[in-house]
Amino acid sequence: MKLSWRGQGESLPALPSWRPEVVPDDLVWSGDNLAFLASLPPASVRMAYLDPPYLTGGIFRIGEAVAYRDPDNDPDAWLRGLEVRCRLLKEALLPAGTIFLQLDHRMAHAARFVLEEVFPGGFLNEVIWAYGAGALAQARRQLARKHDVLLWFANGPDHVFHPPRSEAPSSSMEQRWRRHADDRGRVTFGRLAVEATTYARMVRQWTRRHGRSPASDDVAFTLEGHLLRSVWTDIPEIRNSARYRESTGYPTQKPLALLERLVAMATEPGDLVVDPYAGSGTTLLAAHRLGRRSWGCDEGEAALAVMRERLSGTGHVFLVDPLP
C-alpha cells in the first residue's frame, strides 16, 4: 500500500466555532465530528479516545438497520481525515492531556505516523488488546488476527498516569503468598519472617519509607492485582448475543472494562473525556461511572438511538449540530 497523505492535512477546515450558552458537563453531539472537534474549547480535554472506522469495507448493522458503512477504497483520504481531526484535538487537549487511537492490523501501522507528526515525541505506548478466540477460518492459512492496537500519545510531558492492575493477583503470587495472607490479603512482617531473603529486603524498604523498623503486625504488602504491561488479555470482546449482558446490539461495541481501564489510567476525577466516534457510548458511560465529564459525537441514527437508551440515567444532554 503506497501512501501519500503526509503534509496534505495541514490546512485545517474553516469551520465556525459553536457552543451553547451553558455547556453541559456531559453531552452527545448529533452530527459531524469535524464540526464537533472544531468547537471544542482550547486546552480543555484531558483524554481523547478515537475508535474510527477500520477500513474493513464492511456494512455494520443492528438487525436490519445499517449502523454505518466502513469504506476501504482510499487509505490516503482516511489518513488525511485522521490528521485533520488529530490537529483539532491537539488544540483541545490540555498540555498534560493524552490521546488513544484504537485500530486493527489494517491501518494501525500507518496511523502511528500521523500521530508522530501531530504529537512529535509524544509516543507513550502501543497497547495490544488481545480479545478472544475465534477466526478459525483465518487460521487455516495464517495466524488468527484477534487483537486491536491502542496507540497512546501525550500532548506534553506531564500527562496523568495511574498504573493499571489486573483484577486478581498472578497465579505465582497466589501460590507463594496466599497461605501467609489474612482474609483481606494482607501479609504482615510476622507472617513474612518465614521467607528469609524476601523478609530482609522488605524490612530495609519499609524502614527507609517509615523511618523505623517494622513491628510484627505491620503490613508488608497486600495481595492485589499485578501491574499490567502493554499486552492485555484479560478483557473479552463484546459479541451481539443475549449471552453477553453488556451487549447493546451495536456491531462494534467495545467492552466497558476496557474503557474504564483507559479512563482510570489517564485521567483524574472531574476531567473531561472526549470521544468523536462515540458509537454505542461506552467511553461516555465509563467516564460517567468514574466521575469524569464526557463529551461524545456521532452522526449515525443507530448509534444515537443506542446512546439515548444507554445513557438515559447519566444526565447526558443530546445536542443537534446546528452547522449546515
N, C-alpha and C positions, 0 to 999 in steps of 0.2 A: 504494500500500500504506500504510494507516494503522496506525501502531504505537503501542502504549500500555504498553510494558514499563517505562518509567522509574519508579524508586522501588519497584517491586514485587518486586525481587530482593534487597532489603537484609537481610532476615531470613534468616540462614544456617541450614541444617538442623542439628538437634541430633543429629549422628552421633557415636557413640563413637569415640575415637581408639584405633587398634590398631597395634601394632608388634611384630615378632618380637623375641625376646630378643637375638639377634645380627642386626643389619641388614646384609644383603649389600651390597657395593659396586654390584652390578648385579642388578636384579631386574625381573621381569614380574609384575604383579598380575593375576590372573584374576578379573575381577568388575567391579562397578560403579565407574566412575571418580569419582563423587561421594564415595563412601566412601574411595577411594584418596587423593583430594586432601585430604580432611579428616584423614587420618592422617599427612600429611607433616610432618616436624619443622619448627618455625618457623625462618625465616631460614637455610635450608639449601641452596636451589636457586639456581644461577647463571643457568640458562636454561630456560625452558619453551617448548615448541613444541606448538601445537594445530592439528590438521588435522581439524576436526569434520565431521559431515555437512553438505552444502552446501544442503540443502532442494531437491533436484532432483526428489523424488518417485520416484526410480528404485529398482529392486531389483538389487543388485550380487551377482554370482555368481562362484564358482570352479567351472568345469564346470557341473554340475547343482546343486551345493550353494549355498544362499543365504549369502553372506558377511555382508551386512547390508542393511537396508531404510532408505532415506533419506526421511523424511517431507517433505511440502511444504505442509501444510494449516494450520499455526499458527505464523507467524513471531514473534508476541509470546511464546509459550511458549518458542520456541527462544532468543530474546534473553534471557528471564529465566533460563533454564538456563545460558546463557553467562555472565551476570553473576554468578550464584552461584559458578560454577567459577572465574571470574577473581578473585573476592574471596578464595576459599580459596587460590588461587595467590599472591595478593599477600602473604598471611601467610607462605607457604612460601618466597617469594623472598628472597634476600639484599637488603640495602639497595641494593647495586650490581648486582642481577640484572635480567634483561630477559625479555620475553615476545614470541614470534612467533605470530601468528594467520594461518593461510592459508585463503583463501576465493576465490570467484569473483564474477562480477557480481551474483549473486542477493542476497547478504547482506553483502558487504564494506562497503558504504556505511553500513548500519545498525549493523554490529558495531563500527565505529570509535567511534560514540557511547558504546557500552558501555565500551570501553577508556578513552575520555576520562573517563568517570565514575569508573572504578575506579583509574586511574592519571593523575590530573589533572596536566597539564604534562609528562607522560612521553613524548609522541609523539616518535619519532626519525625513522622513515622509512615510506613506503609503497613497498615494493619490487614492481616489476612483473616477474613471471617469464613471459616470452613463450616458449612451449614447442614451437611447430612448425606444420606445415602441416595441411591438412585442413579440416573443417567447411564443405565446398563447398556443401552444401545450404543453410546459413545465408546464404552469400554471394550467393544469388540475390535476396534481399530486404533484406539488411543486411550490414554488415561482419562477417566471421567472428570469433567470440569464441574466441580461442586464447591466453588468458593467465589467470594467477591473480594475486591480490594478497596480499602478505605485509605485515601491519601489525606494526610493531616499536615496542614501548613499553618504557620504562625504569621501574624501581621507585624510582630515585633518581638523583642527578646524576653519580655516579662509575662508570657502567657500563663494562664491558670493550668495547673496540672495536679490532680488528685489521683495518685496511682491506684488503678482498679485492682480488686482482688476477686478471685473465684468465690463462689458461694460456700464451698466446703474446703477444708484442708486437703492437701495432697494425700494420696494413699500412703506414701512413705512417712509423712508426718503423723498420720493417724496410727500407723503400725508402731512407730517408735515411741510416741508420747502419750497416746490416749490412756494407757494404764497409769500414767503419772498425774493425769489431769483430774480436777474435780468435775462436778456436774455442769459447771459453766465453762469448761475448757481451760481453766487456769492451772498453770504449773508453778508451784511455789518453789523457793530455793530449798526448803526442806525436802520436797519430793525430787528436786533436781539433783541433789547431792549424790545420788547413785550413779549419775553419769559424770565421772570424774573429769574428763577432758572438757566437756561442754560446760560443766559447773564452774571450773576455774575461769574460763573465758567470759562467761556471762556475769560472774561476780565482778570481774575487772570492769566490764562495760557498765554495769549497774552502778558501781561505786563512782565512776567518772561522772555519770549523769546526776547522781543524787548527793554526792559529797559525803557518803558514809557507806559502811559495809552493810549488805542486806541481812535482815533477820530471816529466820527460817520460814516465817509466814508471809514475807514479801513475795509478790508475784514476779517471777522471772519473765514469763511470756504467757500469752493466751493462744490456744489453738484457734486459728481462724483461716479463712480462705487465703491461698497463696497469692503472691503478687503475680499479675499476668504479664506475659511477654507480648510480642506483636502478632502471634498466631492464636486466634480464638476458636476453640472447637466446642465450647460448652453451651452455645445458643443455637437451637434448631431453627430451621426455616419455618415460615407460616405457609400452610397449604390450605387451599379453599375447600375445606371439608368440615362437616359437622363435628368431626373428631377434634378439630382444633378450635377450642372455645374462643380463642382470641381472633379468629378469622372474621373479617368484615365482608368477605366476598371480593374485595378489591384485589386484582390479579397480581400486583407486585408489592403487596403489603410487607413491610419489614417488621421483625419482632419488637415488641415493646421493650424487652430486656436489652436488646442491642442499643436502642436509642437512649434508654435510661442510663446505660453504662457510659455512652459518649457524653451525654449532658452532665452527668455527675463528675466525669473525669475532667471536663474542660470549662466548667462554669462555677459560679458561686450563686447562692440563693438571691433572687431578685434580678439576676442578669437577664438580658434579652437574647433569646434564641430565635433564629430566622431560618425558615425552610421555604425556598421559592418553588419547589416541586412537591407540594405538601401531600398529594395523593390521598391516602386514607387517613392522614392526620396523626400518624404515630409519633412524629417528632413533637408536635404540639401537645399531645397528651402526655408524653414523657416529661416534657418541660413543666407542664402544669402540676403533675404529680410530685415533682421535685422542688416546687416553689419558685420556679423561674417564669418570667414572662415569655410569651411566644407569639410570633407573627408568621403566618404562612400564606401561600398563594397557590392557586390552581385555577385553570380555566375550563377544566373538564366538568361537565354536568354530573357525571357519575361520581367523580371524586368529591365534589361539593355536597352531593346528596349523602354520601357516606360520612363526611365530616360533620354535617349538620346533626346527624343522629349520634355519632360517636362523641362529639364534643358538646352535647346538649347541656351537660351539667357543669361545664368548666368556666362559663362566662365569656367564651369567645364571641366577639362581635363580627358578623359577616358583612363585609363592605363590597359594593359593586364598583368596579373600575369605571370612573367617570370619563376616561380619556377615549377619544374616537379610535 
